[in-house]
Amino acid sequence: MQILHIDTERTWRGGENQLRLLLEGLTSTDVECHLATPPDSIAATRLSRVAQILTLPMQGGFNPRAALTLSRYCRTRRIDLIDAHTSNAHSLGLMVKALMPGLRLVVHRRVDFPPSPSWISRRKYLSAKVDRYVAISQAIGDILVAHGVPSARVSIVKSAIKSAGYDDGARPAARAALAAAHRIDPSIVFIGNASALTAQKGYETLLDAAALLQQRGVPFHLFIAGDGALRQVLHERCNALGLSAKTTFLGFIDDVPGFLAGLDILAVPSNFEGLGTILLDGLAAGLAVAATRVGGIPEVIIDGETGLLSPVADAVGHAANLQRLIEQPQLRQQLNAAGRRRIAAEFSLAAMIGGNLDVYRELIGPRSAGRHRSR
């Protein structure tokens, strides 16, 4: 099978990491992967060892020039199926399929908000040219069906992580290194998150919750790893709340597993979230999780069983859950143990790779002689 993946992002976030895991897993199958991505994207470099790379400018989704280039590539390389991993890739995929109707088109959907109700968006999402949507959580699948996508064209294939990258034995050293690097008392509880500093991630709720903890005299230190459009805004909010001594902004970090290994609690107060693979990483790293009840998060974090949940934008509720975890180390251990069992049962790497491969095989089926012809 010849699969062309399209990813239009220039940065590296959760979706790109999931694409990496998928491409790596497919190297041991009968699938040959190709990746179309912007020439200045991080993926163009990082994924060159697991896919044949086609770089081309992708300004917006409905880009006739890019679509023509992609259709020529598909015809030359005898591509069987396009897998679109972003909204703009979805648009490009539709244009390529209009030129080559024999191609199969899969669209990965990773966000938990409904598509726009505008007529152009409805034409895009309800187009019969999309052979299958792959939703990374049941919540996203339900949103697509509610929008009008036939349920038969929606497959649920949940995101996954490489749990093997985490070692409990490394946690004491990671914690000591984090404390020493920032001159922080290692005896207090470390709370943190590693996500882009965007409106999606709800960092304003986390800072407000941290301020409440500080007012109550609860000992903690907060680490925020990541960069993004809200960096300056969040720094200013932190200062205004008097949290400077209690909060460390680390900026973008390469070693997320090493960072998580030094924490006690993962705080994920997202305003919306398709699934949130940082939750999986946090549990695999040995952390207790306090998160919001939104999108696909409750599919990972079952309140009171694998973590603690609060409503979106509820700083008081989030602070209460954080305080409970800070003051009850045994509860942290119990929630983490149950969370790890849930990862193994529901979010394994093998299941994610196998689920996508099943979709590809079902759609491609026997090769047809006319598949690669244009209209």
C-alpha positions as CSV (number, residue, x, y, z in Angstrom):
1,M,0.0,0.0,0.0
2,Q,1.2,3.5,-0.9
3,I,-0.1,6.1,1.6
4,L,0.4,9.8,1.3
5,H,0.1,11.6,4.6
6,I,-0.5,15.4,4.5
7,D,0.5,17.6,7.5
8,T,0.4,21.3,6.9
9,E,1.7,22.4,10.3
10,R,5.2,24.0,10.6
11,T,5.4,23.5,14.3
12,W,5.6,20.3,16.3
13,R,2.6,19.6,18.6
14,G,0.6,16.5,19.7
15,G,-0.7,15.8,16.3
16,E,2.7,15.7,14.8
17,N,3.9,13.4,17.5
18,Q,1.0,11.0,16.9
19,L,1.9,11.1,13.2
20,R,5.5,10.2,14.1
21,L,4.3,7.2,16.2
22,L,2.0,6.0,13.3
23,L,4.7,6.3,10.7
24,E,7.2,4.5,12.8
25,G,4.8,1.7,13.5
26,L,3.9,1.3,9.8
27,T,7.5,0.7,8.9
28,S,7.1,-3.0,9.9
29,T,4.0,-3.5,7.7
30,D,3.2,-3.6,4.0
31,V,2.6,0.2,3.9
32,E,5.0,2.5,2.3
33,C,4.5,6.0,3.7
34,H,5.0,9.4,2.0
35,L,4.6,12.7,3.7
36,A,3.7,16.1,2.1
37,T,4.6,19.0,4.4
38,P,5.8,22.6,4.2
39,P,9.5,22.9,3.5
40,D,10.1,24.8,6.7
41,S,8.2,22.4,8.9
42,I,9.8,20.4,11.8
43,A,8.2,17.3,10.4
44,A,10.1,17.5,7.2
45,T,13.3,16.9,9.1
46,R,12.2,14.7,11.9
47,L,10.1,12.3,9.8
48,S,12.5,11.8,6.9
49,R,13.7,8.5,8.2
50,V,10.2,6.9,8.2
51,A,8.6,8.4,5.1
52,Q,9.5,9.7,1.7
53,I,9.2,13.5,2.0
54,L,7.5,15.9,-0.4
55,T,7.9,19.5,0.6
56,L,5.8,22.2,-1.0
57,P,4.3,25.5,0.0
58,M,0.9,25.1,1.6
59,Q,-0.7,28.5,2.1
60,G,-4.2,27.7,3.2
61,G,-6.2,24.6,2.4
62,F,-7.9,25.3,-0.9
63,N,-4.7,25.8,-2.8
64,P,-5.0,24.8,-6.5
65,R,-1.2,24.9,-7.2
66,A,-0.4,22.6,-4.2
67,A,-3.3,20.3,-5.2
68,L,-1.9,19.9,-8.8
69,T,1.5,19.1,-7.4
70,L,0.1,16.5,-5.0
71,S,-2.1,14.9,-7.8
72,R,1.0,14.6,-10.0
73,Y,2.9,13.0,-7.1
74,C,0.1,10.6,-6.4
75,R,-0.1,9.6,-10.1
76,T,3.6,9.1,-10.4
77,R,4.1,7.2,-7.1
78,R,0.8,5.3,-7.5
79,I,-0.6,6.4,-4.2
80,D,-3.6,4.4,-3.0
81,L,-4.8,6.6,-0.2
82,I,-4.4,10.1,1.2
83,D,-4.4,10.6,5.0
84,A,-5.0,14.2,5.9
85,H,-3.9,15.2,9.4
86,T,-5.0,18.8,9.6
87,S,-7.9,20.9,8.6
88,N,-6.0,22.5,5.7
89,A,-4.8,19.0,4.7
90,H,-8.4,18.0,4.6
91,S,-9.2,20.8,2.1
92,L,-6.2,19.8,0.0
93,G,-7.2,16.2,0.0
94,L,-10.6,17.1,-1.3
95,M,-9.1,19.0,-4.2
96,V,-6.7,16.2,-5.1
97,K,-9.6,13.6,-5.0
98,A,-11.6,15.8,-7.3
99,L,-8.7,15.4,-9.8
100,M,-8.2,11.7,-9.0
101,P,-11.5,10.2,-7.9
102,G,-10.0,6.7,-7.6
103,L,-7.9,7.8,-4.6
104,R,-9.2,7.0,-1.1
105,L,-9.3,9.9,1.4
106,V,-9.0,9.6,5.2
107,V,-9.2,12.6,7.5
108,H,-7.8,12.5,11.0
109,R,-9.9,14.7,13.4
110,R,-8.1,15.6,16.6
111,V,-10.1,18.6,18.0
112,D,-13.3,18.4,20.1
113,F,-15.1,21.5,18.8
114,P,-17.8,21.2,16.2
115,P,-17.0,22.3,12.6
116,S,-18.3,25.7,11.6
117,P,-22.0,25.7,10.6
118,S,-21.2,27.8,7.5
119,W,-22.2,26.4,4.1
120,I,-18.6,26.0,2.9
121,S,-17.6,24.1,6.1
122,R,-20.7,21.9,5.8
123,R,-19.8,21.1,2.2
124,K,-16.3,20.3,3.3
125,Y,-17.1,18.0,6.2
126,L,-20.1,16.3,4.7
127,S,-18.5,15.7,1.3
128,A,-18.8,12.2,0.1
129,K,-15.3,12.5,-1.2
130,V,-14.1,11.8,2.4
131,D,-14.1,8.0,2.7
132,R,-13.5,7.9,6.4
133,Y,-12.9,10.2,9.4
134,V,-10.6,8.8,12.0
135,A,-11.5,10.4,15.4
136,I,-8.9,10.1,18.2
137,S,-11.7,10.0,20.8
138,Q,-15.3,8.9,21.1
139,A,-16.2,12.5,22.0
140,I,-14.8,13.7,18.6
141,G,-16.6,11.0,16.8
142,D,-19.9,11.9,18.4
143,I,-19.4,15.6,17.4
144,L,-18.8,14.6,13.7
145,V,-22.0,12.4,13.7
146,A,-24.0,15.2,15.3
147,H,-22.7,17.5,12.6
148,G,-24.2,15.2,10.0
149,V,-21.3,12.8,9.0
150,P,-22.8,9.3,8.6
151,S,-21.6,7.1,11.5
152,A,-20.5,4.5,9.0
153,R,-17.8,6.9,7.8
154,V,-16.4,7.6,11.3
155,S,-13.8,5.3,13.0
156,I,-12.5,5.7,16.5
157,V,-8.8,5.1,16.8
158,K,-7.5,6.6,20.0
159,S,-4.1,8.2,20.4
160,A,-1.3,6.5,22.1
161,I,2.2,6.9,23.6
162,K,5.4,4.9,24.0
163,S,5.1,3.9,27.6
164,A,8.5,2.2,27.3
165,G,10.1,5.7,27.4
166,Y,9.3,6.0,31.1
167,D,11.3,4.5,34.0
168,D,10.1,4.8,37.6
169,G,13.6,4.3,38.8
170,A,14.7,7.6,37.1
171,R,12.2,9.7,39.0
172,P,14.2,10.5,42.1
173,A,17.2,11.7,40.0
174,A,14.9,13.7,37.7
175,R,13.2,15.4,40.7
176,A,16.5,16.2,42.3
177,A,17.8,17.7,39.0
178,L,14.7,19.8,38.6
179,A,14.9,21.1,42.1
180,A,18.7,21.9,41.9
181,A,18.4,23.6,38.5
182,H,15.9,26.1,39.8
183,R,17.0,26.2,43.5
184,I,13.7,24.9,44.8
185,D,13.0,23.0,48.0
186,P,12.8,19.3,46.8
187,S,10.5,18.4,49.8
188,I,7.5,20.2,48.4
189,V,5.1,19.0,45.8
190,F,5.9,19.8,42.2
191,I,2.9,20.6,39.9
192,G,3.4,21.1,36.1
193,N,2.3,20.8,32.5
194,A,4.1,20.7,29.2
195,S,1.8,22.1,26.5
196,A,1.6,25.0,24.0
197,L,0.8,28.3,25.7
198,T,-2.5,28.8,23.9
199,A,-6.1,29.5,24.8
200,Q,-6.9,25.8,24.4
201,K,-4.8,24.7,27.4
202,G,-6.5,26.8,30.1
203,Y,-3.3,28.0,31.8
204,E,-5.2,31.0,33.1
205,T,-7.3,28.6,35.2
206,L,-4.2,26.9,36.5
207,L,-2.6,30.2,37.5
208,D,-5.8,31.3,39.3
209,A,-6.0,27.9,41.1
210,A,-2.3,28.3,42.1
211,A,-3.1,31.7,43.6
212,L,-5.8,30.2,45.7
213,L,-3.4,27.5,46.9
214,Q,-0.9,30.2,47.8
215,Q,-3.6,32.1,49.8
216,R,-4.3,28.9,51.8
217,G,-0.7,28.4,52.6
218,V,-0.5,25.1,50.7
219,P,3.2,24.3,49.8
220,F,3.9,23.7,46.1
221,H,5.9,24.8,43.1
222,L,4.4,25.1,39.6
223,F,6.4,24.4,36.5
224,I,5.0,25.4,33.1
225,A,6.9,24.0,30.0
226,G,6.1,25.2,26.5
227,D,5.9,28.3,24.4
228,G,3.1,30.0,22.4
229,A,1.1,33.1,21.6
230,L,0.1,33.6,25.3
231,R,3.6,33.5,26.7
232,Q,3.7,37.2,27.6
233,V,0.1,37.3,28.8
234,L,0.6,34.4,31.2
235,H,3.8,35.8,32.5
236,E,2.0,39.1,33.3
237,R,-0.9,37.2,34.9
238,C,1.5,35.2,37.0
239,N,3.2,38.4,38.3
240,A,-0.1,40.1,38.9
241,L,-1.3,37.2,41.1
242,G,1.9,37.3,43.1
243,L,3.0,33.8,42.0
244,S,6.5,34.6,40.7
245,A,8.2,32.8,43.6
246,K,6.0,29.8,43.2
247,T,6.1,29.5,39.4
248,T,8.8,28.6,36.9
249,F,8.2,29.1,33.1
250,L,10.6,26.8,31.3
251,G,9.9,27.7,27.7
252,F,10.0,25.0,25.0
253,I,11.7,21.8,26.1
254,D,12.9,18.8,24.1
255,D,12.9,16.2,26.9
256,V,9.3,16.0,28.0
257,P,9.6,12.6,29.6
258,G,12.6,13.8,31.6
259,F,10.6,16.8,32.8
260,L,7.5,14.9,33.7
261,A,9.5,12.4,35.7
262,G,10.5,15.2,38.1
263,L,6.9,16.2,38.9
264,D,4.3,14.8,41.3
265,I,1.1,16.2,39.8
266,L,0.1,16.9,36.2
267,A,-2.4,19.8,35.9
268,V,-4.4,19.9,32.6
269,P,-7.1,22.5,32.9
270,S,-7.9,22.6,29.2
271,N,-10.7,24.7,27.8
272,F,-11.2,22.1,25.0
273,E,-9.3,19.0,24.2
274,G,-9.7,16.2,21.6
275,L,-8.0,13.7,23.9
276,G,-4.8,15.2,25.4
277,T,-1.8,12.8,25.0
278,I,-0.1,14.7,27.8
279,L,-2.5,12.9,30.1
280,L,-1.2,9.6,28.8
281,D,2.4,10.8,29.2
282,G,1.8,12.0,32.7
283,L,0.3,8.8,33.9
284,A,3.1,6.8,32.3
285,A,5.6,9.0,34.1
286,G,4.0,8.2,37.4
287,L,2.0,11.4,38.1
288,A,-1.4,12.0,39.5
289,V,-3.6,14.1,37.2
290,A,-6.0,17.0,37.9
291,A,-7.8,18.0,34.7
292,T,-11.0,19.4,33.3
293,R,-14.1,17.5,32.3
294,V,-14.1,18.4,28.6
295,G,-13.8,16.7,25.2
296,G,-12.0,13.4,25.2
297,I,-10.3,13.9,28.7
298,P,-12.9,11.9,30.6
299,E,-12.1,8.9,28.3
300,V,-8.7,8.9,30.0
301,I,-9.3,10.4,33.4
302,I,-12.2,8.8,35.2
303,D,-13.0,11.1,38.1
304,G,-11.9,9.6,41.4
305,E,-10.5,6.5,39.7
306,T,-7.7,7.5,37.3
307,G,-7.5,11.2,38.3
308,L,-9.6,14.1,39.4
309,L,-11.8,16.3,37.2
310,S,-13.3,19.7,37.5
311,P,-15.5,21.9,35.2
312,V,-13.9,24.0,32.5
313,A,-12.6,27.4,33.7
314,D,-13.4,26.5,37.3
315,A,-10.3,27.7,39.2
316,V,-11.9,26.9,42.6
317,G,-12.7,23.3,41.6
318,H,-9.3,22.9,40.0
319,A,-7.6,24.3,43.2
320,A,-9.6,21.9,45.4
321,N,-8.5,18.9,43.3
322,L,-4.8,20.1,43.3
323,Q,-4.9,20.6,47.1
324,R,-6.4,17.2,47.6
325,L,-3.6,15.6,45.6
326,I,-0.9,17.7,47.3
327,E,-2.1,16.6,50.8
328,Q,-2.8,12.9,50.0
329,P,0.3,11.2,48.5
330,Q,-1.3,7.8,48.9
331,L,-4.2,9.0,46.7
332,R,-1.7,10.1,44.1
333,Q,-0.3,6.6,44.0
334,Q,-3.7,4.9,43.8
335,L,-4.9,7.2,40.9
336,N,-1.7,6.7,39.0
337,A,-1.7,2.9,39.3
338,A,-5.3,2.8,38.0
339,G,-4.4,5.3,35.2
340,R,-1.6,3.1,34.0
341,R,-3.8,0.1,33.8
342,R,-6.3,2.1,31.7
343,I,-3.5,3.2,29.3
344,A,-2.5,-0.4,28.8
345,A,-6.1,-1.5,28.1
346,E,-7.3,1.4,26.0
347,F,-4.4,3.5,24.6
348,S,-1.7,1.1,23.5
349,L,0.6,1.9,20.7
350,A,-0.2,-1.4,19.0
351,A,-4.0,-0.6,19.1
352,M,-3.4,2.8,17.5
353,I,-1.2,1.6,14.7
354,G,-3.5,-1.5,14.1
355,G,-6.6,0.6,14.1
356,N,-5.3,3.0,11.4
357,L,-4.0,0.1,9.4
358,D,-7.4,-1.6,9.5
359,V,-9.0,1.6,8.1
360,Y,-6.5,1.7,5.3
361,R,-6.9,-2.0,4.4
362,E,-10.7,-1.7,4.5
363,L,-10.8,1.3,2.2
364,I,-8.2,0.2,-0.3
365,G,-9.2,-3.4,-0.7
366,P,-8.2,-5.1,-4.0
367,R,-6.4,-2.8,-6.4
368,S,-8.4,-1.6,-9.3
369,A,-6.9,-0.9,-12.7
370,G,-8.4,2.6,-13.0
371,R,-7.6,3.8,-9.5
372,H,-4.8,6.1,-10.5
373,R,-6.5,7.7,-13.5
374,S,-7.7,11.3,-13.4
375,R,-11.0,12.3,-14.8
